[in-house]
Amino acid sequence: MGAKRWNATTGAWEDYGSFIPADASARLTSLESRTTTLEHGNVGGYAGGSLNIVPTAANTPTSGSVTFPSGRFINAPNAVATGATTVPGTVVTGVGVTGTTTTGCTIYVTRTNTTSTSVVWVAVDG
């Protein structure tokens, strides 16, 4: 005897197989194909690291450059950064990423003084 599942709409037990859509096999094949693509090529992957930026003046955005490993990305990745700091919002007032390409990006830091700031960044092909 096969598995049964309660159908609240009909108020009856039904064979479990009746709940599997007719196109489930095609859907699974499509999902497997996309997963294989993500795992085995057609995307470059990810990179991450840290960068120290010394502001040139208080309350002035100052940039630093990040260079991604050669050939890592096929498309411009999504890059994010955050300050590695105990004073976010009060002394380190901003961190941003701009100009992302397959080879690198620019990170900006703004803080209320000129103390060196460590920024942690991640780039993901997407």
N, C-alpha and C positions, 0 to 999 in steps of 0.2 A: 504494500500500500504506500502511495506517495505522500509527500508532505501536504498538509492542509493549512489554509490561512483564512481567518475570519474576515468576511466582507461586510463592513458595517452598513453599506448602502443597501445591500440585498437582505441582510440579516441572516446570512447562511455561510456555512463553511464551503470553501472552494479549493480545488487543486491548486497548489502553489504555482504550478506551471502556467496557469491562466493569468497570472499577474505579470508575467514577463512579456514585454512588448515584442511584437513580431520582428521589429528591426533591432532588437537588442544586440545581436551578433555584429551587425554592421556598426552600431554605435561603439561597441567595445573595440572593434578593429580600428576605428577612427581614433579612439582615445589611445590605443597602443601605439599607433603611428605617430601621434603628436608627442607622446612620452618619449619614444625612441628618438625623435628629432631633437628634443630638449637634452637628452642624455648623450647623444652620440654625434653631434655636429650641427651645422646650420645655426648654431649660436656660439659665441665666443666664450661665455662663462662669466667669471666675476674676478674682481681684484679689490684689494683693500690695503690700507696702510695709514700712516700718520704723517703729519707735516707740522713743523713749527713755523709760526708766522710772528714776526716782531713788528707791531704797528709803528708806522712812521710818525704818527701823531695821535694824541688822545681823541676819541670820538670821530675818527676818520677811518673808513673802510680801507684795509690794506690787503693786497692779494698775495697769494703764493701759487706756484704752478705745480701740478701733479702730472707726471708722465706715466701712462699705463704700460705694462709689459708689452713688448713688441708683438704684434699679431694676435693679441688676446681677444680683441673685439672685431666682429664683422660689421656690426652696426654701432652707431653711437649709443653707449649704454646710459642707463639711468644712474646718476651719481648723487649721493647725499653725503653730508658732512655734519659733524657736531663738535663743539668744543669740549675737550677733556679738561673740565674745570670744576672747581667747587663754588664758583661765584657766577653761575649763569643768570642772565637777566639783570644783575646789579652791576657787575664790572664787565663781563663779556656780554655785550648787548646784541650781538648778531653774528651769525655764521651763515654763509651762502655759497652755492656752487653755480657757476655759469660757464658758458662756452664749451660744453662737453662735446668731444669728438671721439673717434675711435682711438686716438692717440693720447688723449689727456683732457684735463679740465683746469679751470681756475677756481680757487677757493678764496673767499673774502672773510676777514674777521674784523669786527669792530669792538673796541673795548674802551673803557674810560681812562686808560693809562697806556703806557708803551711797553708793558711787560710781555715777554715772549709767550705765545699761546699755542699749546698743542691741539691740533685738530685731527680727529679720526675720520676717515672717509671710506666709503664703499661704493663700488661701481658694479652694476649688474646688467648684462645684456638683456634687453627686453624689447 
